[in-house]
């Protein structure tokens, strides 16, 4: 040996993925869902049956679809207040085309989806091209869509077309008496497509980059303008599709359907761990956010003694807690930054 003193090199600190605020927020959401489910199972007999869980998807399929679109909007740092009104417009237009004008539901559905997508793209163009605030543009879109829905029909329109009724009543048996509706299957397909779009495509990377810093995204050469327009077009498409699912759920179209649903969608996205400032979040988190909202309604229904207004109270409390949690988690990287490996 050369006699040189060997210097022990410190072992590299292990990375701790759980310190990542994005994953930690998602973990908190999932843990809350599991805890609420376990509490329901202890308090109420039959609460943990498979059909009760599947009913969360059946009863909230339209909310799940619109929340996926809202996730992309919020990831860019925007907001879309028009989604509930677009759902109402979609339901009443679809019902009017089928029942009053003799259209088959399939071309009527295609027309509704095209209009919803175009409406979202128009709002996105106004936001991006003229640098208008998303809050103001989508608020105007909310009044416009709700007003046009009222012009189409003030009264509720029942849908009795055999095809529509057959799809509404169809169920996919899963064994043991459990089943899923067609609307729930469509919602799950939208979730899968949204997760792939966010995590495996250039469009998804651009969405996250814009939410992190739009100026930096421009300097990176990303198609910022086109991405913003496409995000709002996607939200419009999801809202129109949610309206279609709403007609299968209610078998009617009405200009007052989905009143306030935009707030439920925003709450589900935030509870699912997506930052309102943009740039962080997961579609799967939004799924659990929707399931938590549905679980609150189910717990109140099983109790039988509480008013339905407790649903809003519980959602409001959860929303405040998760907003505070986001602020706390946002400080973790700064605290961990001065230590090796973020330990």
C-alpha positions in Angstrom: 0.0 0.0 0.0 1.2 3.5 -0.7 0.6 4.7 2.9 -1.9 7.3 1.8 -4.7 7.7 4.2 -7.9 6.3 2.8 -10.7 8.7 3.1 -14.1 7.2 3.7 -16.6 8.5 1.3 -20.0 9.1 2.8 -22.7 6.8 1.5 -25.2 8.6 -0.7 -28.4 9.4 1.0 -31.3 7.4 -0.1 -34.0 9.2 -1.9 -37.3 9.2 -0.2 -40.1 9.4 -2.8 -42.7 9.9 -0.1 -41.1 13.4 0.5 -42.2 14.4 -2.9 -45.2 16.7 -2.2 -47.1 15.4 -5.3 -46.9 11.8 -4.1 -47.5 12.7 -0.5 -50.7 14.6 -1.3 -51.9 11.7 -3.4 -51.1 9.3 -0.5 -53.1 11.5 2.0 -56.1 11.4 -0.4 -56.0 7.6 -0.8 -55.5 7.1 3.0 -58.5 9.3 3.7 -60.6 7.3 1.3 -59.5 4.0 2.9 -60.1 5.4 6.4 -63.6 6.6 5.5 -64.5 3.3 3.9 -63.2 1.4 7.0 -65.2 3.7 9.3 -68.4 3.1 7.2 -67.8 -0.6 7.4 -67.6 -0.5 11.2 -70.6 1.8 11.6 -73.0 0.3 9.0 -73.7 -3.3 8.1 -73.3 -4.0 4.4 -71.4 -0.8 3.8 -68.3 -2.6 2.4 -70.3 -4.7 -0.1 -68.9 -4.6 -3.6 -72.1 -3.0 -5.1 -71.9 -0.1 -2.6 -68.4 0.6 -3.9 -69.4 0.2 -7.5 -72.3 2.6 -7.0 -69.8 5.3 -6.3 -68.8 5.0 -10.0 -72.3 4.6 -11.2 -73.8 7.6 -9.3 -70.8 9.8 -10.0 -69.8 8.8 -13.5 -70.7 12.3 -15.0 -68.8 14.1 -12.2 -65.8 11.8 -12.8 -65.7 12.6 -16.5 -66.0 16.4 -16.0 -63.4 16.3 -13.2 -60.8 14.7 -15.5 -61.2 17.6 -17.9 -61.0 20.0 -15.0 -57.8 18.4 -13.8 -56.1 19.4 -17.1 -57.4 22.9 -16.8 -56.2 23.4 -13.2 -52.8 21.8 -14.1 -52.2 24.7 -16.4 -53.1 27.1 -13.6 -56.5 27.9 -15.1 -60.1 27.3 -14.1 -63.3 26.4 -15.9 -66.6 27.6 -14.3 -68.7 26.7 -17.3 -68.7 22.9 -17.0 -72.0 22.6 -15.0 -73.8 24.8 -17.5 -72.3 22.9 -20.5 -73.6 19.7 -18.9 -77.1 21.2 -18.6 -77.0 22.5 -22.2 -75.9 19.1 -23.5 -78.7 17.3 -21.7 -81.4 19.6 -22.9 -80.1 19.8 -26.5 -79.7 16.0 -26.7 -83.2 15.5 -25.3 -84.7 18.1 -27.7 -83.0 16.6 -30.8 -84.2 13.1 -29.9 -87.7 13.7 -28.6 -88.8 16.8 -30.5 -86.9 16.5 -33.8 -86.8 12.8 -34.2 -83.0 12.3 -34.2 -81.5 8.9 -33.3 -79.5 9.3 -30.1 -76.1 8.5 -31.7 -75.9 11.4 -34.2 -77.4 13.6 -31.5 -74.7 12.6 -29.1 -72.1 13.3 -31.8 -73.5 16.8 -32.4 -73.5 17.5 -28.6 -69.9 16.4 -28.2 -68.8 18.5 -31.2 -70.6 21.6 -29.8 -69.1 21.1 -26.3 -65.6 20.8 -27.7 -66.0 23.8 -30.0 -67.3 25.9 -27.1 -64.4 24.9 -24.9 -61.9 25.7 -27.7 -63.5 29.1 -28.2 -63.0 30.0 -24.5 -59.5 28.7 -24.7 -58.8 30.9 -27.7 -60.2 34.0 -25.9 -58.0 33.2 -22.9 -54.8 32.6 -24.8 -55.1 35.1 -27.7 -56.4 38.1 -25.7 -54.7 37.2 -22.4 -58.1 37.3 -20.6 -58.5 35.8 -17.1 -59.9 32.2 -17.3 -62.2 33.0 -14.4 -63.9 35.8 -16.3 -64.1 34.0 -19.6 -65.5 30.8 -18.2 -67.9 32.7 -16.0 -69.3 34.3 -19.1 -69.4 30.9 -20.7 -71.3 29.6 -17.8 -74.0 32.3 -18.1 -74.1 31.8 -21.9 -74.4 28.0 -21.9 -77.1 28.1 -19.1 -79.0 30.8 -20.9 -79.0 29.0 -24.3 -80.1 25.8 -22.5 -83.1 27.7 -21.2 -83.9 29.0 -24.7 -83.9 25.4 -26.0 -86.4 24.4 -23.4 -87.6 25.9 -20.1 -89.3 22.6 -19.1 -87.7 19.2 -18.5 -87.7 16.9 -21.5 -88.1 13.2 -20.8 -86.1 10.8 -23.1 -88.1 7.7 -24.0 -86.2 6.6 -27.1 -85.7 2.8 -26.9 -82.0 2.9 -27.6 -81.4 5.5 -24.9 -83.5 3.6 -22.4 -81.8 0.3 -23.2 -78.3 1.9 -22.7 -79.5 3.5 -19.4 -80.7 0.2 -18.1 -77.8 -2.0 -19.3 -75.5 -3.4 -16.7 -72.2 -5.4 -16.9 -72.4 -8.2 -14.4 -69.3 -8.7 -12.3 -70.3 -11.7 -10.2 -71.8 -11.9 -6.8 -74.7 -9.7 -7.8 -72.5 -6.7 -8.5 -72.6 -4.8 -11.8 -71.5 -1.6 -13.5 -73.5 0.7 -15.7 -72.6 1.8 -19.2 -72.0 5.3 -17.9 -69.5 4.0 -15.3 -67.6 2.1 -17.9 -67.4 5.2 -20.1 -66.1 7.2 -17.1 -63.4 4.6 -16.3 -62.3 4.7 -20.0 -62.1 8.5 -19.8 -60.0 8.2 -16.6 -57.6 5.7 -18.3 -57.3 7.9 -21.4 -56.7 11.0 -19.2 -54.0 9.3 -17.2 -52.2 8.2 -20.4 -52.6 11.7 -21.9 -51.2 13.4 -18.8 -48.3 11.0 -18.2 -47.3 9.6 -21.5 -47.7 12.3 -24.2 -46.0 15.5 -25.2 -49.3 17.2 -24.6 -49.3 16.1 -21.0 -45.7 17.3 -20.5 -46.6 20.7 -22.0 -49.6 20.9 -19.6 -47.4 20.4 -16.6 -44.8 22.8 -17.9 -47.3 25.6 -18.5 -48.6 25.1 -14.9 -45.1 25.2 -13.5 -44.1 28.4 -15.4 -45.7 29.5 -18.7 -42.7 31.8 -19.4 -40.3 28.9 -19.0 -42.5 26.7 -21.2 -42.3 29.3 -24.0 -38.5 29.5 -23.6 -38.4 25.7 -23.9 -40.1 25.9 -27.2 -43.3 24.2 -26.1 -46.5 24.9 -28.0 -48.0 26.9 -25.2 -50.8 28.7 -27.1 -52.0 25.5 -28.8 -51.9 23.5 -25.6 -54.0 26.1 -23.7 -56.7 26.0 -26.4 -56.6 22.2 -26.5 -56.9 22.0 -22.7 -60.1 24.0 -22.7 -61.4 22.1 -25.7 -60.8 18.9 -23.8 -62.7 20.3 -20.8 -65.6 21.3 -23.1 -65.6 17.8 -24.6 -65.6 16.2 -21.1 -68.4 18.5 -20.0 -70.5 17.5 -23.0 -69.7 13.9 -22.5 -70.7 14.2 -18.9 -74.0 15.7 -20.1 -74.6 12.7 -22.3 -73.9 10.4 -19.3 -76.3 12.6 -17.2 -79.1 11.9 -19.7 -78.5 8.1 -19.3 -78.6 8.6 -15.5 -81.7 10.8 -15.4 -83.3 9.9 -18.8 -84.2 13.6 -19.2 -82.7 16.9 -20.3 -83.2 20.1 -18.2 -81.7 23.5 -18.2 -81.3 23.4 -14.5 -79.4 20.1 -14.4 -76.0 20.1 -12.8 -76.4 23.4 -11.0 -73.2 24.0 -8.9 -71.5 20.9 -10.3 -68.5 23.0 -11.4 -67.8 23.5 -7.7 -68.0 19.8 -7.0 -65.5 19.2 -9.9 -63.1 21.8 -8.6 -63.4 20.4 -5.0 -62.7 16.8 -6.3 -59.6 17.9 -8.2 -58.2 19.8 -5.2 -59.0 17.0 -2.7 -57.3 14.7 -5.2 -54.1 16.6 -4.7 -53.8 18.8 -7.7 -52.4 22.3 -6.9 -54.8 25.2 -7.7 -51.7 27.1 -8.8 -51.0 24.4 -11.5 -48.1 22.2 -12.3 -48.7 19.4 -9.9 -51.3 16.7 -9.7 -52.4 13.3 -11.0 -55.6 12.1 -12.7 -55.7 9.2 -10.4 -55.9 11.6 -7.5 -58.9 13.2 -9.0 -60.6 9.8 -9.2 -60.1 9.4 -5.4 -61.3 13.0 -4.9 -64.6 12.1 -6.7 -64.9 8.8 -4.8 -64.5 10.7 -1.5 -67.3 13.1 -2.4 -69.4 10.1 -3.3 -68.5 8.3 -0.1 -69.6 11.3 2.0 -73.0 11.1 0.3 -73.2 7.4 0.9 -72.3 7.7 4.6 -75.0 10.3 5.1 -77.5 8.1 3.2 -76.6 5.0 5.3 -77.0 7.1 8.5 -80.5 8.2 7.5 -80.8 10.9 10.2 -78.6 13.6 8.8 -79.7 16.3 6.3 -78.2 16.2 2.8 -76.7 19.6 3.6 -74.1 17.9 5.7 -72.6 16.7 2.4 -71.8 20.4 1.5 -70.5 21.1 5.0 -68.2 18.0 4.9 -67.0 18.9 1.4 -66.3 22.5 2.4 -64.3 21.4 5.5 -62.3 18.9 3.4 -61.6 21.5 0.8 -60.2 23.9 3.4 -58.1 21.2 5.0 -56.6 20.1 1.6 -55.8 23.7 0.6 -53.9 24.1 3.9 -52.2 20.8 3.3 -51.1 21.9 -0.1 -49.5 25.0 1.4 -47.6 22.9 3.9 -46.5 20.3 1.4 -45.2 23.1 -0.9 -42.6 23.9 1.7 -41.1 20.4 1.9 -38.7 20.7 -1.0 -37.3 24.0 0.3 -36.7 22.4 3.8 -35.2 19.3 2.3 -33.1 21.2 -0.3 -30.1 21.8 2.0 -29.6 18.2 2.9 -28.1 15.4 0.8 -30.8 13.6 -1.1 -33.5 15.8 0.3 -33.4 13.8 3.6 
